[in-house]
Amino acid sequence: MKVLVTGGLGFIGWKLCEYFEKNNIETHILDMKTPTKEQKQRFKCFTFDMANKDQYSQLDCDYSYVFHLAAQSGGFYSLKNPQDDCLWNCLGTVNLVEYCKTIKPKKVVFSSSMAVYGNAKEVTEDTIPNPISFYGASKLAGESYIKLLDCHSDISYTIFRLFATYGSGQDLNNKHQGIVSIYLSYALDGDHIPITGKKDRVRQIVHVEDVCAALYLAISQDKETKNQIYNVTCEELCTPERIIDNISKCLYKDINIVEKPGYVGDQVYISGKNDKLKSLGWTPKYNLQLGVQQFCSNIGGYK
């Protein structure tokens, strides 16, 4: 079996490639980033912008599964530069769909986002999407493009709507993406953490290792996951205050929270149900406490 992972040099993508490697799955990576020598030794890597449709001829033609994780992946950046968000998330996905129509993999797996729901409580996969950011809108458009593979070319799909994902290896230098990594970065540098919005706003988060286990189900339970959508979340309700309190305990330091004004398009309350994913046998291994402990104990991993 051979799989292609787009965005394979990103935070979640790289963890997924390592997960496949441990399961003896031949994995190729497509990313805009230039791979390191070590990454090229472990995986066959292709480097180009997915918005450029003329570059896809570089790729192999015999992938059994294509995992599409490449994206502009932040709500904040989508508001600052919606053109690039649309270019990478929409046009890049359209080009991948066209490529898959020619090579006909068994399945295309798409990492979508909780952002498609907007502000909502206890969403299920049947909840009507209502994105409030350009990022959420572009991910929802990506879902629609991916679904058309089944209609137009008899290629199945599985869509995973990832909630806020965190864990070791996340970029601590990026202060605009990753709620846990942002707070941890500030905590490592000092004793004050600025947050956007109120400290009691509600999110759900999920550890990257649990995400990889969920995505793998698209292969290990191929028939059961055919043409299905799944929420990927730990149902524990989290607030900035709770997350920071756990970071404070792990680092053995007192931390002060500084509330800053929020911005249009930022979700202030989002919670979801993962019953559908649990029906496949998946269950998150990390709650907030264990996840933050794992992150703090492995600072300095892959970036």
N, C-alpha and C positions, 0 to 999 in steps of 0.2 A: 504494500500500500504506500502511496505517495501523496502528500498533502502540500498545499501552498497556503502560507499564512501572510496576508497583506498586513502591513504595519507590524511585522514581526520583530522589529528592533525597538518598538515602543515598550512601555511598562507592562501592559497586559500581554501584548503579542510575544514578547521575549519569554515571559513566564510560561506561556502556552507552548512555545517551541521547546522549551526545556521539559515540559510535561510530556510532550509527544516523544521526545528523545528518550526519556526514561521508559516509555512504553514501546520502544523499538519501532517507531513510525518514521519513515523517511520524510524529512521536512525541508521544504524550500521557503525562503523568505523574500518578500518584495517590500521594499521600503525606500523612502526618499533619502534616508540617512545613509551615510557611508559606513559599512560594517568594519569592525576592528579585525585585525589579523586572526584573533582567537575565534571570533564569530564566523569568519569565513572558513576556518578549519573545521568547525562543527557543523555548519549548514551551508548549502548552496544558496548564495544571495544574489538578488537582482536589485539594481539601484536605478529607479526612475520615478518620475511624477506620474501618478495614475491618471491625472487629468490629460495627459498626452497619449492619445489613442494609438499613435504610430509606434510606441515603444513595446507594445505587448507581444510582438513577434519574438522578443528575446526569451520569453517564458517557454517552459516545456508544454507538451500537449497531452500528457497522460496522467493528470492529477485525478485521484479518486474523490478527493474532497478539497474544496476551496474555502478557507476561513477568512472572511473579510473583516479585519479589525482596523485597517488604515483609515484615518479620519482626522479632521480638525476636531479635537475632542473636548473643547471647553466652551461653556456658555458665555463666559466673560469675553473670550476672544471673538466669538461669533458676533457679539454686539459691536465690538471695536472694528471688525473687518468682515462684514457679512459676505462680501464678494469672494474672499478666499474660502470661507466656510462653505459656500455654495459650490465653488470650484472643486474643492477636494471631496466633500461629502456627497454631492449630487453628481457632478460630471464624472468624478473618479469612479463612482458606483455604476453609472451608466456604461462607462467604458469596460468595467469588469464584467458586467452582464453580457455585453456584446462579445467579449473574449470567451466567456463561459459557454455561450451559445455555439461557438465554433469547436471547442474541445470537449464539450458535453461531460463534465464530471458527474459523479453519482449524486452529489449534493453540494449546495453552496450554503455556508453557515455565516450569518450576519450578526455582528455585535451592535445592537441598538442600545437605547438608553432610557432610563426613567424620565428623561427630559421630555419625552413624547407626551407624558401625562399632564405636564404643568403642575399646578397646585391641586392636590387631591389626597384623599384619605383612603387607605386600604384598597388600592387599585388591584384589580385582577386583569388578566389578559383580555377580558371582554369589555373592560372600561373604555369608553370612547376617548381617544387621545385628544388633548387640548394643549399643544405646546405653547409656551409663552416666551420662548427665546428662538433666535434664528437657528441655533444649534439643534434644539428640539424639533424644529420644522424640517431641517435638513436630514436628520436621522429618520424622521417619519417618512420623508420622501424616499430615502434609501430603502426602507422596508417595502415600499410599493414597487420600486424597481426590482428588488430581489424576488418578490412574489410573482412578478410577470414571467420569470424563468419557467415556472411550472406551467403557466398558461400557454406560453409561446413555444417552449422547447422541451417540455416534459422533463425538466430538471428540477428535482425536489429542493426544498430549502428548510432550514430551521433558523428561527430568529430568537435571539436572547436579548431581553431588555435589561441591561445591567444597571443596578443601582450604584451609588457612589463607591467605587472600588479603591482599596488601599492595601498597603503591605510593604514589606521590605523590597528595595529596588526602585521605589517611586522617587521621582526627581524632587529632592528637597530644595532645589534652587528655584523652582517654579512657584511663585507666590500667588498664582491665579488659578491653579487647578489642583484638585485633590484636597478635600476638606481636612483629612487627618494629616497628610503630609505638610500642608501649609502650617497648621498649628504646631506640629512637631518641629518644623524648621525654625519658627519664631522662638519656641521654647528652648531650643538648643543654643540660640544666639543671645537670649536674655530672659527676663522675667515678666515681660509684657507680651500679650498676644492680641493684636487687633483683629476683630472679626467684622464681617459685613452683616448688617442686620442685628437682630436681637439674639441674646445668648440662649433663649429658650425656643428658638425656631426648631422645627422637627425635620429630621432626615432619617433615612435608613441607609446603612452602609453594608458592604460585603467584602470579605477578605479575598485577595487575588487568588489564593490557592483554592478557595471554594469556587471561584469563578472558573478556573481552569477545569476543575472536576465537572462542573456543569456543562461547559462547552464540549468536553470529551464525550458526553452522552450522545451528541449528534452522530458520533461514529459508533460507539459501543451499543447504542440502542437506536440504530439507524431507522428501522421501520416505525418504532413507536414515536420518534420525533419528526417523522416526515411531515413537512408543511405545517409545522406547529410554531407557536410563539410562547415564550416562557419568561416570566419575571425571575430575575436572579437577585435575591436579597436575603439578608438575615432580618427577620421580622422584628428584631429588637429596636425600639424607638430610641433615637439618639438626638441629643441637642449639642450645640457647641460647648455648653457648660459641662455636660457629662463627658464629652470627648476630652476636653482640656483637663478635667479632673483626673481622668485616667492617665493622661500624659504626665501630669504633675506627680502622681504617685510613682510612676515608673522611673522618672528622672530624679525623684527625691528633692524636689524644689517647689517653692511656692510660686504661683503664677497668677498675675493679674489680667483680667479680661478687659479689653478696651473696645466698646461697641462703636462701630463706624456706620455711616449711612449705607443702606443696601442699594442695589441698582436694579433698574427695570429689567425683567427677564430672569431674575434669580428666584429659584423656588424657595418659598418660605415654609412650606409644609408638604411633604410627600412621604407617604407610607404605602406599602404594597403587601400583597399576599403571595406566597410561593407554594401554595398547595399543589398546583399543577406540576411543578418541578419535583416536589417531594414524592409525588405519585410514581415517579421513575426510580425512586430509591435514593435520591440525592437529599442530603441534609447538610447545612453549614457546620463545619467543625470549629469555627471561630466565632465567639461572641465579641462584644466590644472590648472587654477586659483582656481576654486572651490575644485578640488581634493586635491591640496596642502594645502589649508586652512583647509579642513577636516582632513587631516593627521596631520598637526601641532597642531590642537586643540584637538586631541585625543591621543597624545603621551603617551605611557605607557599602551596601551591596551594589548590584548593577545599576548604572545610570545611563 
